[in-house]
Amino acid sequence: MRVCQLCGKKPAVGRTITTRGLPKKVGGIGTKVTGITKRRFKPNIQKVRVNVDGGTKRMRICTRCLKSGRVQKA
């Protein structure tokens, strides 16, 4: 699964909105929504060997936790 084992970050849900037409401020009659599609924002998760309790352990950690220094790489 795509879940960070430290912070619990997982895929977020969003959507893309497709529009058509010329905006009113440019001289058109306005933009119309022609479609809404669901999408997922996936976290950047890496398998990393980490020092935990004096030993090494392989964990799945998001890059935000790696950059912030929450864990010490083995």
CHARMM-style PDB file with segment names, atoms N, HN, CA, C and O in Angstrom:
ATOM      1  N   MET     1       0.829  -1.197   0.000  1.00  0.00      PROA
ATOM      2  CA  MET     1       0.000   0.000   0.000  1.00  0.00      PROA
ATOM      3  C   MET     1       0.863   1.247   0.000  1.00  0.00      PROA
ATOM      4  O   MET     1       2.000   1.229   0.471  1.00  0.00      PROA
ATOM      5  N   ARG     2       0.319   2.319  -0.527  1.00  0.00      PROA
ATOM      6  HN  ARG     2      -0.604   2.333  -0.910  1.00  0.00      PROA
ATOM      7  CA  ARG     2       1.048   3.579  -0.588  1.00  0.00      PROA
ATOM      8  C   ARG     2       0.748   4.406   0.650  1.00  0.00      PROA
ATOM      9  O   ARG     2       0.050   5.418   0.573  1.00  0.00      PROA
ATOM     10  N   VAL     3       1.276   3.977   1.793  1.00  0.00      PROA
ATOM     11  HN  VAL     3       1.843   3.155   1.855  1.00  0.00      PROA
ATOM     12  CA  VAL     3       1.061   4.696   3.041  1.00  0.00      PROA
ATOM     13  C   VAL     3       2.404   4.867   3.734  1.00  0.00      PROA
ATOM     14  O   VAL     3       3.181   3.917   3.834  1.00  0.00      PROA
ATOM     15  N   CYS     4       2.679   6.084   4.214  1.00  0.00      PROA
ATOM     16  HN  CYS     4       2.047   6.855   4.132  1.00  0.00      PROA
ATOM     17  CA  CYS     4       3.910   6.346   4.963  1.00  0.00      PROA
ATOM     18  C   CYS     4       3.776   5.712   6.345  1.00  0.00      PROA
ATOM     19  O   CYS     4       2.773   5.915   7.029  1.00  0.00      PROA
ATOM     20  N   GLN     5       4.790   4.942   6.755  1.00  0.00      PROA
ATOM     21  HN  GLN     5       5.605   4.778   6.199  1.00  0.00      PROA
ATOM     22  CA  GLN     5       4.729   4.257   8.037  1.00  0.00      PROA
ATOM     23  C   GLN     5       5.047   5.188   9.207  1.00  0.00      PROA
ATOM     24  O   GLN     5       4.901   4.792  10.363  1.00  0.00      PROA
ATOM     25  N   LEU     6       5.478   6.418   8.923  1.00  0.00      PROA
ATOM     26  HN  LEU     6       5.596   6.739   7.983  1.00  0.00      PROA
ATOM     27  CA  LEU     6       5.738   7.374  10.007  1.00  0.00      PROA
ATOM     28  C   LEU     6       4.556   8.327  10.225  1.00  0.00      PROA
ATOM     29  O   LEU     6       4.006   8.413  11.323  1.00  0.00      PROA
ATOM     30  N   CYS     7       4.184   9.029   9.172  1.00  0.00      PROA
ATOM     31  HN  CYS     7       4.631   8.959   8.280  1.00  0.00      PROA
ATOM     32  CA  CYS     7       3.151  10.066   9.328  1.00  0.00      PROA
ATOM     33  C   CYS     7       1.771   9.598   8.880  1.00  0.00      PROA
ATOM     34  O   CYS     7       0.777  10.269   9.158  1.00  0.00      PROA
ATOM     35  N   GLY     8       1.690   8.456   8.191  1.00  0.00      PROA
ATOM     36  HN  GLY     8       2.498   7.911   7.965  1.00  0.00      PROA
ATOM     37  CA  GLY     8       0.397   7.946   7.769  1.00  0.00      PROA
ATOM     38  C   GLY     8      -0.161   8.612   6.523  1.00  0.00      PROA
ATOM     39  O   GLY     8      -1.350   8.493   6.227  1.00  0.00      PROA
ATOM     40  N   LYS     9       0.697   9.310   5.796  1.00  0.00      PROA
ATOM     41  HN  LYS     9       1.663   9.407   6.037  1.00  0.00      PROA
ATOM     42  CA  LYS     9       0.236   9.969   4.575  1.00  0.00      PROA
ATOM     43  C   LYS     9      -0.161   8.922   3.544  1.00  0.00      PROA
ATOM     44  O   LYS     9       0.560   7.947   3.332  1.00  0.00      PROA
ATOM     45  N   LYS    10      -1.322   9.127   2.895  1.00  0.00      PROA
ATOM     46  HN  LYS    10      -1.908   9.920   3.067  1.00  0.00      PROA
ATOM     47  CA  LYS    10      -1.818   8.186   1.901  1.00  0.00      PROA
ATOM     48  C   LYS    10      -2.435   8.953   0.741  1.00  0.00      PROA
ATOM     49  O   LYS    10      -2.561  10.175   0.816  1.00  0.00      PROA
ATOM     50  N   PRO    11      -2.827   8.262  -0.339  1.00  0.00      PROA
ATOM     51  CA  PRO    11      -3.359   8.975  -1.496  1.00  0.00      PROA
ATOM     52  C   PRO    11      -4.575   9.833  -1.149  1.00  0.00      PROA
ATOM     53  O   PRO    11      -5.470   9.406  -0.419  1.00  0.00      PROA
ATOM     54  N   ALA    12      -4.585  11.051  -1.689  1.00  0.00      PROA
ATOM     55  HN  ALA    12      -3.858  11.398  -2.282  1.00  0.00      PROA
ATOM     56  CA  ALA    12      -5.709  11.972  -1.498  1.00  0.00      PROA
ATOM     57  C   ALA    12      -6.544  11.986  -2.771  1.00  0.00      PROA
ATOM     58  O   ALA    12      -6.034  11.713  -3.857  1.00  0.00      PROA
ATOM     59  N   VAL    13      -7.822  12.302  -2.635  1.00  0.00      PROA
ATOM     60  HN  VAL    13      -8.237  12.524  -1.753  1.00  0.00      PROA
ATOM     61  CA  VAL    13      -8.740  12.296  -3.762  1.00  0.00      PROA
ATOM     62  C   VAL    13      -9.033  13.728  -4.187  1.00  0.00      PROA
ATOM     63  O   VAL    13      -9.206  14.618  -3.354  1.00  0.00      PROA
ATOM     64  N   GLY    14      -9.084  13.931  -5.497  1.00  0.00      PROA
ATOM     65  HN  GLY    14      -8.943  13.207  -6.173  1.00  0.00      PROA
ATOM     66  CA  GLY    14      -9.422  15.238  -6.038  1.00  0.00      PROA
ATOM     67  C   GLY    14     -10.143  15.062  -7.349  1.00  0.00      PROA
ATOM     68  O   GLY    14     -10.631  13.972  -7.648  1.00  0.00      PROA
ATOM     69  N   ARG    15     -10.218  16.116  -8.137  1.00  0.00      PROA
ATOM     70  HN  ARG    15      -9.822  17.001  -7.893  1.00  0.00      PROA
ATOM     71  CA  ARG    15     -10.835  16.000  -9.444  1.00  0.00      PROA
ATOM     72  C   ARG    15     -10.291  17.061 -10.383  1.00  0.00      PROA
ATOM     73  O   ARG    15      -9.824  18.114  -9.949  1.00  0.00      PROA
ATOM     74  N   THR    16     -10.359  16.771 -11.670  1.00  0.00      PROA
ATOM     75  HN  THR    16     -10.738  15.915 -12.022  1.00  0.00      PROA
ATOM     76  CA  THR    16      -9.995  17.737 -12.690  1.00  0.00      PROA
ATOM     77  C   THR    16     -11.277  18.235 -13.339  1.00  0.00      PROA
ATOM     78  O   THR    16     -12.185  17.455 -13.626  1.00  0.00      PROA
ATOM     79  N   ILE    17     -11.340  19.530 -13.564  1.00  0.00      PROA
ATOM     80  HN  ILE    17     -10.602  20.163 -13.331  1.00  0.00      PROA
ATOM     81  CA  ILE    17     -12.519  20.134 -14.168  1.00  0.00      PROA
ATOM     82  C   ILE    17     -12.129  20.653 -15.549  1.00  0.00      PROA
ATOM     83  O   ILE    17     -11.244  21.501 -15.670  1.00  0.00      PROA
ATOM     84  N   THR    18     -12.787  20.146 -16.584  1.00  0.00      PROA
ATOM     85  HN  THR    18     -13.505  19.458 -16.485  1.00  0.00      PROA
ATOM     86  CA  THR    18     -12.523  20.556 -17.957  1.00  0.00      PROA
ATOM     87  C   THR    18     -13.527  21.636 -18.345  1.00  0.00      PROA
ATOM     88  O   THR    18     -14.734  21.472 -18.168  1.00  0.00      PROA
ATOM     89  N   THR    19     -13.006  22.751 -18.880  1.00  0.00      PROA
ATOM     90  HN  THR    19     -12.025  22.884 -19.024  1.00  0.00      PROA
ATOM     91  CA  THR    19     -13.877  23.860 -19.264  1.00  0.00      PROA
ATOM     92  C   THR    19     -13.730  24.166 -20.743  1.00  0.00      PROA
ATOM     93  O   THR    19     -12.767  23.749 -21.387  1.00  0.00      PROA
ATOM     94  N   ARG    20     -14.693  24.896 -21.267  1.00  0.00      PROA
ATOM     95  HN  ARG    20     -15.475  25.235 -20.744  1.00  0.00      PROA
ATOM     96  CA  ARG    20     -14.700  25.249 -22.681  1.00  0.00      PROA
ATOM     97  C   ARG    20     -15.305  26.640 -22.813  1.00  0.00      PROA
ATOM     98  O   ARG    20     -16.223  26.999 -22.076  1.00  0.00      PROA
ATOM     99  N   GLY    21     -14.792  27.409 -23.742  1.00  0.00      PROA
ATOM    100  HN  GLY    21     -14.047  27.117 -24.341  1.00  0.00      PROA
ATOM    101  CA  GLY    21     -15.337  28.741 -23.985  1.00  0.00      PROA
ATOM    102  C   GLY    21     -14.348  29.832 -23.611  1.00  0.00      PROA
ATOM    103  O   GLY    21     -13.318  29.571 -22.989  1.00  0.00      PROA
ATOM    104  N   LEU    22     -14.669  31.037 -23.992  1.00  0.00      PROA
ATOM    105  HN  LEU    22     -15.506  31.250 -24.497  1.00  0.00      PROA
ATOM    106  CA  LEU    22     -13.826  32.201 -23.738  1.00  0.00      PROA
ATOM    107  C   LEU    22     -14.328  32.935 -22.500  1.00  0.00      PROA
ATOM    108  O   LEU    22     -15.529  33.171 -22.371  1.00  0.00      PROA
ATOM    109  N   PRO    23     -13.430  33.299 -21.590  1.00  0.00      PROA
ATOM    110  CA  PRO    23     -13.861  34.003 -20.374  1.00  0.00      PROA
ATOM    111  C   PRO    23     -14.512  35.352 -20.701  1.00  0.00      PROA
ATOM    112  O   PRO    23     -14.223  35.969 -21.727  1.00  0.00      PROA
ATOM    113  N   LYS    24     -15.391  35.788 -19.806  1.00  0.00      PROA
ATOM    114  HN  LYS    24     -15.626  35.287 -18.973  1.00  0.00      PROA
ATOM    115  CA  LYS    24     -16.098  37.058 -20.015  1.00  0.00      PROA
ATOM    116  C   LYS    24     -15.150  38.241 -20.060  1.00  0.00      PROA
ATOM    117  O   LYS    24     -15.352  39.173 -20.839  1.00  0.00      PROA
ATOM    118  N   LYS    25     -14.108  38.209 -19.222  1.00  0.00      PROA
ATOM    119  HN  LYS    25     -13.944  37.452 -18.590  1.00  0.00      PROA
ATOM    120  CA  LYS    25     -13.197  39.353 -19.180  1.00  0.00      PROA
ATOM    121  C   LYS    25     -12.342  39.478 -20.443  1.00  0.00      PROA
ATOM    122  O   LYS    25     -11.690  40.499 -20.657  1.00  0.00      PROA
ATOM    123  N   VAL    26     -12.349  38.430 -21.281  1.00  0.00      PROA
ATOM    124  HN  VAL    26     -12.879  37.600 -21.108  1.00  0.00      PROA
ATOM    125  CA  VAL    26     -11.615  38.481 -22.544  1.00  0.00      PROA
ATOM    126  C   VAL    26     -12.541  38.832 -23.703  1.00  0.00      PROA
ATOM    127  O   VAL    26     -12.085  39.134 -24.806  1.00  0.00      PROA
ATOM    128  N   GLY    27     -13.851  38.790 -23.442  1.00  0.00      PROA
ATOM    129  HN  GLY    27     -14.222  38.545 -22.546  1.00  0.00      PROA
ATOM    130  CA  GLY    27     -14.805  39.158 -24.478  1.00  0.00      PROA
ATOM    131  C   GLY    27     -15.742  38.041 -24.883  1.00  0.00      PROA
ATOM    132  O   GLY    27     -16.529  38.198 -25.817  1.00  0.00      PROA
ATOM    133  N   GLY    28     -15.668  36.896 -24.183  1.00  0.00      PROA
ATOM    134  HN  GLY    28     -15.029  36.768 -23.424  1.00  0.00      PROA
ATOM    135  CA  GLY    28     -16.548  35.784 -24.531  1.00  0.00      PROA
ATOM    136  C   GLY    28     -17.817  35.813 -23.700  1.00  0.00      PROA
ATOM    137  O   GLY    28     -18.117  36.804 -23.034  1.00  0.00      PROA
ATOM    138  N   ILE    29     -18.556  34.721 -23.746  1.00  0.00      PROA
ATOM    139  HN  ILE    29     -18.313  33.916 -24.287  1.00  0.00      PROA
ATOM    140  CA  ILE    29     -19.798  34.642 -22.981  1.00  0.00      PROA
ATOM    141  C   ILE    29     -19.623  33.847 -21.692  1.00  0.00      PROA
ATOM    142  O   ILE    29     -20.591  33.591 -20.976  1.00  0.00      PROA
ATOM    143  N   GLY    30     -18.399  33.462 -21.403  1.00  0.00      PROA
ATOM    144  HN  GLY    30     -17.613  33.669 -21.984  1.00  0.00      PROA
ATOM    145  CA  GLY    30     -18.114  32.740 -20.164  1.00  0.00      PROA
ATOM    146  C   GLY    30     -17.713  31.309 -20.432  1.00  0.00      PROA
ATOM    147  O   GLY    30     -18.029  30.750 -21.482  1.00  0.00      PROA
ATOM    148  N   THR    31     -17.016  30.718 -19.478  1.00  0.00      PROA
ATOM    149  HN  THR    31     -16.760  31.172 -18.625  1.00  0.00      PROA
ATOM    150  CA  THR    31     -16.587  29.328 -19.640  1.00  0.00      PROA
ATOM    151  C   THR    31     -17.638  28.389 -19.072  1.00  0.00      PROA
ATOM    152  O   THR    31     -18.286  28.695 -18.071  1.00  0.00      PROA
ATOM    153  N   LYS    32     -17.798  27.258 -19.713  1.00  0.00      PROA
ATOM    154  HN  LYS    32     -17.272  27.009 -20.526  1.00  0.00      PROA
ATOM    155  CA  LYS    32     -18.750  26.245 -19.278  1.00  0.00      PROA
ATOM    156  C   LYS    32     -18.005  24.979 -18.891  1.00  0.00      PROA
ATOM    157  O   LYS    32     -17.008  24.629 -19.523  1.00  0.00      PROA
ATOM    158  N   VAL    33     -18.474  24.294 -17.864  1.00  0.00      PROA
ATOM    159  HN  VAL    33     -19.284  24.579 -17.351  1.00  0.00      PROA
ATOM    160  CA  VAL    33     -17.871  23.042 -17.435  1.00  0.00      PROA
ATOM    161  C   VAL    33     -18.372  21.935 -18.356  1.00  0.00      PROA
ATOM    162  O   VAL    33     -19.579  21.742 -18.501  1.00  0.00      PROA
ATOM    163  N   THR    34     -17.433  21.200 -18.986  1.00  0.00      PROA
ATOM    164  HN  THR    34     -16.452  21.357 -18.869  1.00  0.00      PROA
ATOM    165  CA  THR    34     -17.821  20.131 -19.906  1.00  0.00      PROA
ATOM    166  C   THR    34     -17.577  18.749 -19.320  1.00  0.00      PROA
ATOM    167  O   THR    34     -18.071  17.754 -19.849  1.00  0.00      PROA
ATOM    168  N   GLY    35     -16.811  18.679 -18.223  1.00  0.00      PROA
ATOM    169  HN  GLY    35     -16.409  19.488 -17.793  1.00  0.00      PROA
ATOM    170  CA  GLY    35     -16.571  17.366 -17.633  1.00  0.00      PROA
ATOM    171  C   GLY    35     -15.823  17.470 -16.327  1.00  0.00      PROA
ATOM    172  O   GLY    35     -14.980  18.348 -16.146  1.00  0.00      PROA
ATOM    173  N   ILE    36     -16.141  16.561 -15.410  1.00  0.00      PROA
ATOM    174  HN  ILE    36     -16.826  15.847 -15.557  1.00  0.00      PROA
ATOM    175  CA  ILE    36     -15.440  16.474 -14.131  1.00  0.00      PROA
ATOM    176  C   ILE    36     -14.979  15.036 -13.973  1.00  0.00      PROA
ATOM    177  O   ILE    36     -15.785  14.107 -14.028  1.00  0.00      PROA
ATOM    178  N   THR    37     -13.671  14.855 -13.775  1.00  0.00      PROA
ATOM    179  HN  THR    37     -13.016  15.609 -13.730  1.00  0.00      PROA
ATOM    180  CA  THR    37     -13.086  13.521 -13.671  1.00  0.00      PROA
ATOM    181  C   THR    37     -12.393  13.372 -12.330  1.00  0.00      PROA
ATOM    182  O   THR    37     -11.674  14.271 -11.893  1.00  0.00      PROA
ATOM    183  N   LYS    38     -12.608  12.235 -11.672  1.00  0.00      PROA
ATOM    184  HN  LYS    38     -13.193  11.505 -12.027  1.00  0.00      PROA
ATOM    185  CA  LYS    38     -11.920  11.971 -10.413  1.00  0.00      PROA
ATOM    186  C   LYS    38     -10.458  11.648 -10.670  1.00  0.00      PROA
ATOM    187  O   LYS    38     -10.112  11.096 -11.715  1.00  0.00      PROA
ATOM    188  N   ARG    39      -9.602  11.992  -9.717  1.00  0.00      PROA
ATOM    189  HN  ARG    39      -9.884  12.440  -8.868  1.00  0.00      PROA
ATOM    190  CA  ARG    39      -8.189  11.658  -9.795  1.00  0.00      PROA
ATOM    191  C   ARG    39      -7.630  11.457  -8.398  1.00  0.00      PROA
ATOM    192  O   ARG    39      -8.275  11.810  -7.410  1.00  0.00      PROA
ATOM    193  N   ARG    40      -6.430  10.888  -8.312  1.00  0.00      PROA
ATOM    194  HN  ARG    40      -5.907  10.601  -9.114  1.00  0.00      PROA
ATOM    195  CA  ARG    40      -5.794  10.650  -7.021  1.00  0.00      PROA
ATOM    196  C   ARG    40      -4.425  11.322  -7.001  1.00  0.00      PROA
ATOM    197  O   ARG    40      -3.691  11.291  -7.988  1.00  0.00      PROA
ATOM    198  N   PHE    41      -4.096  11.923  -5.873  1.00  0.00      PROA
ATOM    199  HN  PHE    41      -4.693  11.948  -5.071  1.00  0.00      PROA
ATOM    200  CA  PHE    41      -2.780  12.501  -5.648  1.00  0.00      PROA
ATOM    201  C   PHE    41      -2.000  11.503  -4.807  1.00  0.00      PROA
ATOM    202  O   PHE    41      -2.292  11.328  -3.625  1.00  0.00      PROA
ATOM    203  N   LYS    42      -1.003  10.842  -5.409  1.00  0.00      PROA
ATOM    204  HN  LYS    42      -0.766  10.985  -6.370  1.00  0.00      PROA
ATOM    205  CA  LYS    42      -0.267   9.792  -4.713  1.00  0.00      PROA
ATOM    206  C   LYS    42       0.968  10.368  -4.029  1.00  0.00      PROA
ATOM    207  O   LYS    42       1.694  11.153  -4.639  1.00  0.00      PROA
ATOM    208  N   PRO    43       1.220   9.997  -2.776  1.00  0.00      PROA
ATOM    209  CA  PRO    43       2.422  10.476  -2.085  1.00  0.00      PROA
ATOM    210  C   PRO    43       3.673   9.799  -2.628  1.00  0.00      PROA
ATOM    211  O   PRO    43       3.616   8.665  -3.105  1.00  0.00      PROA
ATOM    212  N   ASN    44       4.785  10.487  -2.555  1.00  0.00      PROA
ATOM    213  HN  ASN    44       4.831  11.407  -2.168  1.00  0.00      PROA
ATOM    214  CA  ASN    44       6.063   9.950  -3.026  1.00  0.00      PROA
ATOM    215  C   ASN    44       6.667   9.110  -1.903  1.00  0.00      PROA
ATOM    216  O   ASN    44       7.303   9.639  -0.991  1.00  0.00      PROA
ATOM    217  N   ILE    45       6.462   7.800  -1.981  1.00  0.00      PROA
ATOM    218  HN  ILE    45       5.945   7.370  -2.722  1.00  0.00      PROA
ATOM    219  CA  ILE    45       6.894   6.904  -0.910  1.00  0.00      PROA
ATOM    220  C   ILE    45       8.064   6.058  -1.389  1.00  0.00      PROA
ATOM    221  O   ILE    45       8.029   5.492  -2.482  1.00  0.00      PROA
ATOM    222  N   GLN    46       9.101   5.977  -0.560  1.00  0.00      PROA
ATOM    223  HN  GLN    46       9.130   6.437   0.327  1.00  0.00      PROA
ATOM    224  CA  GLN    46      10.318   5.237  -0.876  1.00  0.00      PROA
ATOM    225  C   GLN    46      10.531   4.131   0.152  1.00  0.00      PROA
ATOM    226  O   GLN    46      10.199   4.290   1.326  1.00  0.00      PROA
ATOM    227  N   LYS    47      11.094   2.998  -0.307  1.00  0.00      PROA
ATOM    228  HN  LYS    47      11.364   2.869  -1.261  1.00  0.00      PROA
ATOM    229  CA  LYS    47      11.517   1.948   0.616  1.00  0.00      PROA
ATOM    230  C   LYS    47      12.925   2.297   1.064  1.00  0.00      PROA
ATOM    231  O   LYS    47      13.834   2.396   0.241  1.00  0.00      PROA
ATOM    232  N   VAL    48      13.111   2.484   2.376  1.00  0.00      PROA
ATOM    233  HN  VAL    48      12.372   2.403   3.045  1.00  0.00      PROA
ATOM    234  CA  VAL    48      14.390   2.955   2.909  1.00  0.00      PROA
ATOM    235  C   VAL    48      14.795   2.089   4.094  1.00  0.00      PROA
ATOM    236  O   VAL    48      13.950   1.694   4.897  1.00  0.00      PROA
ATOM    237  N   ARG    49      16.084   1.797   4.201  1.00  0.00      PROA
ATOM    238  HN  ARG    49      16.770   2.119   3.549  1.00  0.00      PROA
ATOM    239  CA  ARG    49      16.594   1.114   5.388  1.00  0.00      PROA
ATOM    240  C   ARG    49      16.872   2.167   6.453  1.00  0.00      PROA
ATOM    241  O   ARG    49      17.582   3.144   6.213  1.00  0.00      PROA
ATOM    242  N   VAL    50      16.293   1.948   7.642  1.00  0.00      PROA
ATOM    243  HN  VAL    50      15.716   1.155   7.837  1.00  0.00      PROA
ATOM    244  CA  VAL    50      16.291   2.961   8.692  1.00  0.00      PROA
ATOM    245  C   VAL    50      16.841   2.372   9.989  1.00  0.00      PROA
ATOM    246  O   VAL    50      16.631   1.196  10.285  1.00  0.00      PROA
ATOM    247  N   ASN    51      17.547   3.202  10.759  1.00  0.00      PROA
ATOM    248  HN  ASN    51      17.718   4.158  10.518  1.00  0.00      PROA
ATOM    249  CA  ASN    51      18.011   2.789  12.088  1.00  0.00      PROA
ATOM    250  C   ASN    51      16.863   2.949  13.076  1.00  0.00      PROA
ATOM    251  O   ASN    51      16.367   4.054  13.296  1.00  0.00      PROA
ATOM    252  N   VAL    52      16.437   1.809  13.683  1.00  0.00      PROA
ATOM    253  HN  VAL    52      16.839   0.911  13.505  1.00  0.00      PROA
ATOM    254  CA  VAL    52      15.361   1.838  14.664  1.00  0.00      PROA
ATOM    255  C   VAL    52      15.769   0.967  15.851  1.00  0.00      PROA
ATOM    256  O   VAL    52      16.054  -0.218  15.681  1.00  0.00      PROA
ATOM    257  N   ASP    53      15.799   1.546  17.047  1.00  0.00      PROA
ATOM    258  HN  ASP    53      15.568   2.510  17.185  1.00  0.00      PROA
ATOM    259  CA  ASP    53      16.115   0.824  18.282  1.00  0.00      PROA
ATOM    260  C   ASP    53      17.432   0.050  18.189  1.00  0.00      PROA
ATOM    261  O   ASP    53      17.515  -1.099  18.623  1.00  0.00      PROA
ATOM    262  N   GLY    54      18.442   0.676  17.629  1.00  0.00      PROA
ATOM    263  HN  GLY    54      18.375   1.609  17.277  1.00  0.00      PROA
ATOM    264  CA  GLY    54      19.760   0.044  17.550  1.00  0.00      PROA
ATOM    265  C   GLY    54      19.926  -0.934  16.406  1.00  0.00      PROA
ATOM    266  O   GLY    54      21.032  -1.431  16.195  1.00  0.00      PROA
ATOM    267  N   GLY    55      18.877  -1.231  15.659  1.00  0.00      PROA
ATOM    268  HN  GLY    55      17.978  -0.827  15.831  1.00  0.00      PROA
ATOM    269  CA  GLY    55      18.964  -2.145  14.525  1.00  0.00      PROA
ATOM    270  C   GLY    55      18.452  -1.473  13.269  1.00  0.00      PROA
ATOM    271  O   GLY    55      17.920  -0.364  13.311  1.00  0.00      PROA
ATOM    272  N   THR    56      18.618  -2.157  12.157  1.00  0.00      PROA
ATOM    273  HN  THR    56      19.049  -3.059  12.123  1.00  0.00      PROA
ATOM    274  CA  THR    56      18.121  -1.604  10.902  1.00  0.00      PROA
ATOM    275  C   THR    56      16.815  -2.288  10.523  1.00  0.00      PROA
ATOM    276  O   THR    56      16.591  -3.464  10.809  1.00  0.00      PROA
ATOM    277  N   LYS    57      15.961  -1.504   9.866  1.00  0.00      PROA
ATOM    278  HN  LYS    57      16.143  -0.549   9.633  1.00  0.00      PROA
ATOM    279  CA  LYS    57      14.653  -2.003   9.478  1.00  0.00      PROA
ATOM    280  C   LYS    57      14.284  -1.337   8.160  1.00  0.00      PROA
ATOM    281  O   LYS    57      14.589  -0.162   7.951  1.00  0.00      PROA
ATOM    282  N   ARG    58      13.631  -2.077   7.271  1.00  0.00      PROA
ATOM    283  HN  ARG    58      13.384  -3.031   7.441  1.00  0.00      PROA
ATOM    284  CA  ARG    58      13.203  -1.508   6.000  1.00  0.00      PROA
ATOM    285  C   ARG    58      11.779  -0.965   6.169  1.00  0.00      PROA
ATOM    286  O   ARG    58      10.877  -1.680   6.605  1.00  0.00      PROA
ATOM    287  N   MET    59      11.596   0.314   5.814  1.00  0.00      PROA
ATOM    288  HN  MET    59      12.329   0.895   5.459  1.00  0.00      PROA
ATOM    289  CA  MET    59      10.296   0.959   5.990  1.00  0.00      PROA
ATOM    290  C   MET    59       9.908   1.696   4.716  1.00  0.00      PROA
ATOM    291  O   MET    59      10.754   2.023   3.883  1.00  0.00      PROA
ATOM    292  N   ARG    60       8.611   1.948   4.584  1.00  0.00      PROA
ATOM    293  HN  ARG    60       7.924   1.682   5.260  1.00  0.00      PROA
ATOM    294  CA  ARG    60       8.105   2.777   3.495  1.00  0.00      PROA
ATOM    295  C   ARG    60       7.833   4.165   4.062  1.00  0.00      PROA
ATOM    296  O   ARG    60       6.961   4.347   4.912  1.00  0.00      PROA
ATOM    297  N   ILE    61       8.595   5.136   3.575  1.00  0.00      PROA
ATOM    298  HN  ILE    61       9.303   4.988   2.884  1.00  0.00      PROA
ATOM    299  CA  ILE    61       8.543   6.485   4.149  1.00  0.00      PROA
ATOM    300  C   ILE    61       8.371   7.508   3.031  1.00  0.00      PROA
ATOM    301  O   ILE    61       8.984   7.387   1.971  1.00  0.00      PROA
ATOM    302  N   CYS    62       7.537   8.513   3.275  1.00  0.00      PROA
ATOM    303  HN  CYS    62       7.040   8.611   4.136  1.00  0.00      PROA
ATOM    304  CA  CYS    62       7.358   9.573   2.283  1.00  0.00      PROA
ATOM    305  C   CYS    62       8.594  10.475   2.283  1.00  0.00      PROA
ATOM    306  O   CYS    62       9.311  10.570   3.280  1.00  0.00      PROA
ATOM    307  N   THR    63       8.824  11.124   1.163  1.00  0.00      PROA
ATOM    308  HN  THR    63       8.242  11.047   0.353  1.00  0.00      PROA
ATOM    309  CA  THR    63      10.016  11.939   1.016  1.00  0.00      PROA
ATOM    310  C   THR    63       9.993  13.158   1.933  1.00  0.00      PROA
ATOM    311  O   THR    63      11.045  13.705   2.263  1.00  0.00      PROA
ATOM    312  N   ARG    64       8.811  13.584   2.344  1.00  0.00      PROA
ATOM    313  HN  ARG    64       7.957  13.139   2.076  1.00  0.00      PROA
ATOM    314  CA  ARG    64       8.724  14.717   3.269  1.00  0.00      PROA
ATOM    315  C   ARG    64       9.340  14.360   4.618  1.00  0.00      PROA
ATOM    316  O   ARG    64      10.044  15.171   5.220  1.00  0.00      PROA
ATOM    317  N   CYS    65       9.068  13.132   5.093  1.00  0.00      PROA
ATOM    318  HN  CYS    65       8.496  12.474   4.605  1.00  0.00      PROA
ATOM    319  CA  CYS    65       9.656  12.680   6.356  1.00  0.00      PROA
ATOM    320  C   CYS    65      11.163  12.482   6.207  1.00  0.00      PROA
ATOM    321  O   CYS    65      11.914  12.755   7.143  1.00  0.00      PROA
ATOM    322  N   LEU    66      11.612  12.012   5.045  1.00  0.00      PROA
ATOM    323  HN  LEU    66      11.001  11.789   4.285  1.00  0.00      PROA
ATOM    324  CA  LEU    66      13.042  11.827   4.811  1.00  0.00      PROA
ATOM    325  C   LEU    66      13.781  13.162   4.820  1.00  0.00      PROA
ATOM    326  O   LEU    66      14.838  13.290   5.438  1.00  0.00      PROA
ATOM    327  N   LYS    67      13.221  14.151   4.133  1.00  0.00      PROA
ATOM    328  HN  LYS    67      12.363  14.047   3.631  1.00  0.00      PROA
ATOM    329  CA  LYS    67      13.879  15.459   4.039  1.00  0.00      PROA
ATOM    330  C   LYS    67      13.906  16.188   5.372  1.00  0.00      PROA
ATOM    331  O   LYS    67      14.869  16.889   5.681  1.00  0.00      PROA
ATOM    332  N   SER    68      12.839  16.022   6.173  1.00  0.00      PROA
ATOM    333  HN  SER    68      12.056  15.452   5.922  1.00  0.00      PROA
ATOM    334  CA  SER    68      12.768  16.735   7.436  1.00  0.00      PROA
ATOM    335  C   SER    68      13.662  16.116   8.497  1.00  0.00      PROA
ATOM    336  O   SER    68      13.884  16.720   9.546  1.00  0.00      PROA
ATOM    337  N   GLY    69      14.178  14.917   8.241  1.00  0.00      PROA
ATOM    338  HN  GLY    69      13.998  14.425   7.389  1.00  0.00      PROA
ATOM    339  CA  GLY    69      15.090  14.266   9.191  1.00  0.00      PROA
ATOM    340  C   GLY    69      14.388  13.544  10.321  1.00  0.00      PROA
ATOM    341  O   GLY    69      14.958  13.400  11.403  1.00  0.00      PROA
ATOM    342  N   ARG    70      13.171  13.088  10.101  1.00  0.00      PROA
ATOM    343  HN  ARG    70      12.709  13.205   9.222  1.00  0.00      PROA
ATOM    344  CA  ARG    70      12.449  12.352  11.141  1.00  0.00      PROA
ATOM    345  C   ARG    70      13.082  10.997  11.413  1.00  0.00      PROA
ATOM    346  O   ARG    70      12.964  10.463  12.516  1.00  0.00      PROA
ATOM    347  N   VAL    71      13.752  10.438  10.411  1.00  0.00      PROA
ATOM    348  HN  VAL    71      13.848  10.872   9.515  1.00  0.00      PROA
ATOM    349  CA  VAL    71      14.390   9.143  10.562  1.00  0.00      PROA
ATOM    350  C   VAL    71      15.869   9.244  10.193  1.00  0.00      PROA
ATOM    351  O   VAL    71      16.282  10.134   9.449  1.00  0.00      PROA
ATOM    352  N   GLN    72      16.649   8.315  10.727  1.00  0.00      PROA
ATOM    353  HN  GLN    72      16.313   7.592  11.331  1.00  0.00      PROA
ATOM    354  CA  GLN    72      18.075   8.250  10.418  1.00  0.00      PROA
ATOM    355  C   GLN    72      18.293   7.082   9.473  1.00  0.00      PROA
ATOM    356  O   GLN    72      17.993   5.940   9.820  1.00  0.00      PROA
ATOM    357  N   LYS    73      18.810   7.353   8.285  1.00  0.00      PROA
ATOM    358  HN  LYS    73      19.054   8.280   8.003  1.00  0.00      PROA
ATOM    359  CA  LYS    73      19.054   6.281   7.324  1.00  0.00      PROA
ATOM    360  C   LYS    73      20.203   5.409   7.785  1.00  0.00      PROA
ATOM    361  O   LYS    73      21.162   5.884   8.392  1.00  0.00      PROA
ATOM    362  N   ALA    74      20.088   4.114   7.485  1.00  0.00      PROA
ATOM    363  HN  ALA    74      19.308   3.728   6.992  1.00  0.00      PROA
ATOM    364  CA  ALA    74      21.125   3.160   7.893  1.00  0.00      PROA
ATOM    365  C   ALA    74      22.332   3.283   6.988  1.00  0.00      PROA
ATOM    366  OT1 ALA    74      23.315   2.564   7.168  1.00  0.00      PROA
TER     367      ALA     74
END
